[in-house]
Amino acid sequence: MTSLLDLGIDRISNIITDMAKLSENSVLVAIGSYRNDTRIKKQIFDWSEKLRVLQEEVSDLAIELIARYQPVASDLRFIKSCMEISYGFSRFGRYSYDIVDVVETTGSISNCDKSAVLEMAITVRGMILLSLQALQSRDKNAAEKLYEMDDTVDLVYRRYLRKTITPSQEDEQQQKNTTGEMPNNNTIDNPRCYISALLILRYLERISDHACYIGDSVHYIVTGVSRPRL
């Protein structure tokens, strides 16, 4: 006979699964908005709000299960971890909204060089998929791979930040040919492109961090040992 605790855990699992699908789709659609210069702010906002509501539902249900049934061992670890995982999925939705908000606020970016953002987006999408697979299969070793991928994401972000602050010789020569003057090192020739890309890169970097945290939670569910966050 299935216990009420087991039914509650199943309910949490189902909500987490729904959140995983919706949060992944939110990130993909938001990146598509940047790539294609489209306006879908209302849709992403609705998804972000739905994820926030589902996160609250997971938290409320988790607290109720702990208070009423006093779960122990793996059940307790799973319930506790689902609260953190649901928060991560909720942040995926929020950062997706932040991305489309940048696209809408900055105006047309159809002529911008989007290679840095799209390069990072590939890695971040891989991290999202890996974190979801780890959760489904209870892969305690996925966190190590996620942190390796996160290092790549951090590298792309820092590289673009340096490029924004200090233009390359090629960029400076191009501006000299256009204006007849050497640019100031603190200026960039197309602030709309640079600022939008830099903001979105930062949001993707935060998404990658939360994917790592999901991997940490899976490791804790399986082993009962918390991984140090790097």
C-alpha positions in Angstrom: 0.0 0.0 0.0 1.3 3.4 -1.0 1.9 5.7 1.9 0.8 9.4 2.0 4.4 10.3 2.1 5.1 8.4 -1.1 2.2 10.1 -2.8 3.5 13.5 -1.7 7.0 12.7 -3.0 5.4 11.6 -6.3 3.6 14.9 -6.5 6.8 16.8 -6.0 8.6 14.7 -8.6 5.8 15.5 -11.2 6.0 19.2 -10.5 9.8 19.1 -10.8 9.5 17.3 -14.2 7.0 20.0 -15.4 9.4 22.7 -14.2 12.3 21.1 -16.0 10.6 21.1 -19.3 9.2 24.6 -19.0 12.5 26.1 -17.8 14.5 24.5 -20.6 12.0 25.7 -23.2 12.1 29.2 -21.7 15.9 29.5 -22.1 15.8 28.1 -25.7 13.0 30.5 -26.8 14.8 33.4 -25.2 18.0 32.7 -27.0 16.0 32.3 -30.2 14.6 35.8 -29.5 18.1 37.2 -29.4 19.3 35.3 -32.4 16.3 36.3 -34.6 15.7 39.8 -33.0 12.1 38.9 -32.2 9.8 40.2 -29.5 8.3 37.6 -27.2 8.5 39.3 -23.8 4.9 38.6 -22.7 5.2 34.8 -23.4 8.4 34.5 -21.5 7.0 36.5 -18.6 4.0 34.2 -18.4 6.3 31.2 -18.3 8.6 32.8 -15.7 5.6 33.5 -13.5 4.3 29.9 -13.9 7.7 28.6 -12.8 7.7 30.9 -9.8 4.3 29.6 -8.8 5.4 26.0 -9.2 8.5 26.7 -7.1 6.3 28.0 -4.3 4.1 24.9 -4.6 7.1 22.6 -4.3 8.3 24.5 -1.2 4.9 24.4 0.5 4.4 20.7 -0.2 8.0 19.9 0.9 7.5 21.7 4.2 4.2 20.0 4.7 5.6 16.5 4.1 8.5 17.2 6.5 6.3 18.5 9.2 3.6 15.9 9.0 5.5 12.7 8.2 9.1 13.4 9.4 10.8 11.6 6.5 14.4 10.3 7.0 17.4 9.3 4.9 16.9 9.4 1.1 13.3 10.6 1.3 14.4 13.6 3.4 17.3 14.4 1.1 15.1 14.2 -1.9 12.4 16.5 -0.5 15.0 19.0 0.8 16.9 19.0 -2.6 13.7 19.5 -4.6 13.2 22.8 -2.9 16.7 23.9 -4.1 16.2 22.4 -7.6 12.8 24.1 -8.0 14.5 27.4 -7.2 17.1 26.7 -9.9 14.4 26.1 -12.5 12.6 29.2 -11.4 15.8 31.2 -11.9 16.1 29.7 -15.4 12.7 31.3 -16.1 13.7 34.6 -14.6 16.9 34.9 -16.5 15.1 34.0 -19.7 12.8 36.9 -19.1 15.8 39.2 -18.4 17.3 38.1 -21.8 14.1 39.0 -23.8 13.8 42.2 -21.8 17.3 43.2 -23.0 16.3 42.4 -26.6 13.2 44.6 -26.4 14.9 47.4 -24.5 18.0 47.9 -26.6 16.1 48.0 -29.9 17.1 46.4 -33.2 20.3 44.3 -32.9 19.9 42.5 -36.2 23.3 43.8 -37.4 25.2 42.9 -34.3 27.9 40.3 -34.0 26.1 37.6 -31.9 28.7 34.9 -32.1 29.9 35.2 -28.4 26.3 34.8 -27.1 25.4 32.0 -29.4 28.7 30.2 -28.6 27.9 30.4 -24.9 24.3 29.4 -25.5 25.4 26.1 -27.0 27.4 25.2 -23.8 24.7 26.4 -21.5 22.0 24.4 -23.3 24.2 21.3 -22.9 24.5 22.1 -19.2 20.8 22.3 -18.8 20.2 19.0 -20.6 23.0 17.3 -18.6 21.5 18.6 -15.3 18.1 17.3 -16.3 19.4 14.0 -17.3 21.4 13.8 -14.0 18.2 14.4 -12.1 16.3 11.8 -14.0 18.9 9.1 -13.7 20.3 10.1 -10.3 23.8 10.5 -11.8 26.0 11.7 -8.9 29.0 12.2 -11.1 27.3 14.7 -13.5 28.3 17.6 -11.2 32.0 17.2 -12.1 31.2 17.5 -15.8 28.9 20.5 -15.2 31.6 22.4 -13.4 34.0 21.7 -16.3 31.5 23.2 -18.7 30.9 26.1 -16.4 34.6 26.9 -16.6 34.1 27.3 -20.4 31.2 29.6 -19.9 33.2 31.7 -17.5 36.0 31.9 -20.0 33.7 33.2 -22.8 32.2 35.8 -20.4 35.6 37.1 -19.3 36.9 37.2 -22.8 34.0 39.3 -24.0 34.2 41.6 -21.0 37.9 42.2 -21.7 37.0 42.9 -25.4 34.4 45.4 -24.4 36.8 47.3 -22.0 39.9 47.1 -24.2 39.2 47.1 -28.0 41.6 45.1 -30.1 44.1 46.7 -32.5 41.9 45.5 -35.3 38.8 47.3 -33.8 40.9 50.5 -33.2 42.2 50.5 -36.8 38.7 50.0 -38.2 37.4 53.0 -36.2 40.4 55.0 -37.3 39.7 54.2 -40.9 36.1 55.3 -40.4 36.5 58.5 -38.3 40.1 59.4 -39.0 40.8 59.4 -35.3 42.1 56.8 -32.9 39.4 55.8 -30.4 39.6 56.3 -26.7 40.3 52.9 -25.0 37.2 53.5 -22.9 34.8 53.8 -25.8 33.2 51.2 -28.1 31.8 51.9 -31.6 28.5 50.1 -31.1 27.3 50.3 -27.5 23.9 48.7 -28.3 25.6 45.5 -29.6 28.2 45.3 -26.8 25.9 46.1 -23.9 23.1 43.7 -25.0 25.6 40.9 -25.6 27.4 41.5 -22.3 24.1 41.5 -20.3 22.9 38.4 -21.9 26.2 36.6 -21.5 25.9 37.4 -17.7 22.4 36.0 -17.6 23.6 32.8 -19.4 26.5 32.6 -16.9 24.1 32.6 -14.0 22.0 29.9 -15.7 25.1 27.8 -16.0 25.8 28.3 -12.3 22.3 27.1 -11.4 22.7 24.0 -13.6 25.8 23.2 -11.5 23.8 23.6 -8.4 21.2 21.1 -9.7 24.1 18.7 -10.2 25.2 19.3 -6.6 21.7 18.5 -5.4 21.6 15.3 -7.3 25.0 14.3 -5.8 23.5 15.0 -2.3 20.4 13.0 -3.0 22.4 10.0 -4.0 25.3 10.1 -1.5 24.1 12.2 1.4 27.2 14.3 1.1 27.1 18.0 0.0 29.6 19.0 -2.7 31.6 22.2 -2.0 30.4 24.9 -4.5 33.3 26.2 -6.5 
